[in-house]
Amino acid sequence: GRASLPLAALSQVLRLERSRRTAIVFPLQKLERYLAPGTDTARFRLFQPGLAALQRAEALFRSDRGHPIDYESSAVRMDHAPPPALPEVCFIGRSNVGKSSLIRALFSLAPEVEVRVSKTPGHTKKMNFFKVGKYFTLVDMPGYGYRAPQDFAEMVEAYLQERHNLKRTFLLVDGVVGLQKTDHIAVEMLEEFGIPYVMVLTKIDRASRGLLLKNVLEIQEFVKESTQGCFPQLFLVSSVEFSGVHLLRCFVAHVTGNLPTVEAS
């Protein structure tokens, strides 16, 4: 089962030697040593929780009898969405960006949660709501671009504008190809609506180090120069190797108000 996936749990990561451990938990920091001298890396370390915070966040993503994690419902229209009772985060991105794979990795310690991952881009046609105990809801949005549902813009715009319990939108960008035209359109939409968001670079295990560095620096420059509502730190993830997954769990716990204080490590 998925519960036994290597490195899905922090306890497994902590058994690794230090440099490998840092690369898994803080993949952005692993890239620092390859930057040109004098490069500003302040934005690499804005969110740098300590071990206790990472462990508390992981507990939220680990299901048990008193803390069920369940697929709640799907909706194609806002009047079908569950009541906005809990703090909420949503994940959006291009159709083949690895969104469902990332959500599956986040929920890997709750193997009963069924997140469908398709080999066919554009598989997610509805907004899928996952309830994490009594703490927060995570929403998997349909992909945009290739094979997006016909009513994508209508569905997503209505959600972003009406969902008053939405705490943060996670905009996923492919780590191999970087920002695409459709991603810029998504950024414009989030900026126009004044929605706080964060960019997540996916599939980092598939990109060469040089390509990854190029994409990271270009996106961080874009965020600095051209955005108002984007959190300045970029998050890097690999759903295959679990790089960045533990940190992202912690950030989700933090923005939903379930990790009031985040200690620096």
N, C-alpha and C positions, 0 to 999 in steps of 0.2 A: 504494500500500500504506500501511499504518498507520505505517510508519517515517518517512514524510515529513509527518506531521501537524504543523501549525504549533505551536510552543511545547512539543512533547513532550520535546525535549532542552534541557538548560540552556544550551547554546551559542546556541540560538535566543533564549532569554529574555534572555541577557546583551546582545543587540544592541538591546534596547528602551531607551527613556529611563528614567531612574532610578525615577520614581514608578510607572510601569507595571510595571517589573521587580519592585519591592517588592510591588505588588498581586498579582502572579502567584505569587511565592514565599512571601510572608507575608500572605495575604489578611486575617487577623485584624487585623494592624497597620494595614491600610488603613482599618479602621473606627474606629480610636482617635480620629482628629481630630473625629469626630462625636459623641463621648461628652460628657456633662455634665462641667464642670470638677470635679475632685476624685474622679472615678470611679477606683476601684482597677484598674489595668491590669497588675498584676504577673503575673496568670495568663495574660496575652496573650503573655508572652515567656519562659516557663519553658524551652521547647525552641526555641532560636534558633541553629541551626548556622551555621557560616561556610561560605564557598564551597568550601573543600577537602573538608569533610565531605559537602556536597551532591553534589560531583562523585564522591567515592568511592562514595556510596550509588547514584548513577545507574549507575555501572559494574556494580554487581551486577544491575541490571535490564536491562542491555544484553547480549543473547546473542551468543556467538561460538563458534567450533569448540571451544575449550577450556573454555567456560563455557555449556553448554546450559541453556535454560530450557524445561521441558516440562510439558504436562499429564501427570500421573502416573497417576491412576486416580480412580474414583468409588466411593462406598460408601453403602449405606443402613443398614448396621449396623457396629458397631465391629470385629467380627471380619473385616470386608471391607476395613478401612482399611489403608493401607500401614504397614510397621513404623515406629515413632516414632524414626527414626534421627537426624533433624536438628531444630534449633530450629524451632518452628512458630508461625505467627500465623493466626488465623481471623477472617473477616468475617461478621458477622450483622446482620440488620436486617429491617424490614417488607418485604413482598413487592414493593412498588413504589418502594423507596427509592433504586434506582440502584446496587445492589451490584455486579452483573456489569459495568455500564458503568465503574464506578470501577476494578475489577480490570483491565479491558481497558486503561484509561488508564495504570495503573501499569506494565503490560506492553507499552506502545505501542512501546518500543524493541526488542521481541522479536516482530516481526510474525508469526512462525510459530506463536506460541502462540494457540490457538483458545479464546477465552472467548465462549461463546454469549450474546448479548444479545437478549432477546425483547421484543416489544411487548406481550406478555401477562404481566401480573403473576403471580408465583408459578411462573415457568418452571423455576427451579432446584429439583429434587425430591430431589437427592442431595447428599452432601458431595463436592465436587470438589477434588482435591489437585493443586497445581502445584509442581513441584520447581525451585528456583532454584539450579542448579549443585550444588555440594557445601556450600552455605551455609545454606539454610533452605527450609522448605515453607510455602506460602500456601494456605489452605483457604477455599473459597467455600461457605458454609453455605446450606441452604434458607431462604427467607424465611418469616417468621412473619406471623400475621394472615390477610389475604385470600388464599385459595387455598393455604394452607400444606399440605404433605403431612400425611396423617392421623397418621403416627407422628412428627411433627416434635419434640414435646417429648421423647419417648423417645430419639430419635436424638441430639438436641442435648445433652440432659442427660447422657447416657452419654458423649458426646464430651468435654464440659467437665470431667466428674468423673474420667475415666480417662486422658486424654491428658497424661501427665506432662511431655512435651516442649513443651507449649503455653506460650509466653512472654507473649503478649498477645492479648486479644480486642478487635477493633475493632467497636464498636457504632455502626451507621450510623443517622442520624436525618435525616429530610427537612427541608431548610432552609426550605422554603416553609410547612410545617404545624407544625414544631416537635415537641416531645415528645408522643406519643400514649399512650393507655392501654396498648396492647400493648408500647410501648417501656418503660413503667414496669414491666411484668411481666418483661421481659428484664433490666432493671436489678436487680430483686429476685432473680432467679435467679442472676445473676453475683455479687451481694453475698452471697447465702446460701452459695454454693459457695466464696467467697473467691478468685474469679478476678480477676487484675488486668486492667483494661480501660481503653479510651479511647473517648471519643465523637467521632464524625466527622459534621459537618453537610454533607450533600450538596446538589447542585442549587442552589448559591448564585447561579448566573447567572440563575435564574428568580425569585429573590426581590427585591423592592424593597429599597433600603438601609434604610428604616425598619423593614420587617418583619424583615429579617435581624438588625439591631441588637436588636430586641425579643426574637427567638428566642435569639440568642447570650447576652444578659444573663440571660434567664430560665433557660437551661440551665446557665450558669456558676453561678448562684445555687443551683440545684437540686443541682449536683455538690458545691458547697461545704457545703451544709446537710444533705444527705440521703444522701451516699455515703461509703464508706470505701475501696473498691478502684479508684475511677476516677481516672485521671491528671487533675490539675486543669486542664490546658490543653485547650481544645476545638480540634479541627482542622476547618478549613473547606475544602471542595473543590468544584470544578466539573470534571466529566469532559469537558465540551465545550470550555472555555477553558483547561484544565490548571491553573487556580488551585489552589494547595495540594497539587498532585500531587507536585511535587519535594520538598516538605517531608515529606509522608507517606512517600515512598520512604525518606527519611533516617531517619525515626522507626522504620520497619520494620527497617532495617539496624541501627539502634541497639539496639532491644529484642531482636533475635535474636543480639546479641553480635558483630556484624560491623562495628561502628563503635565501638571501645572508648572513644575520647575524642572528644567533640563540643566543638569550640571555639565560644566565643561569637563572634558576628559583630561 
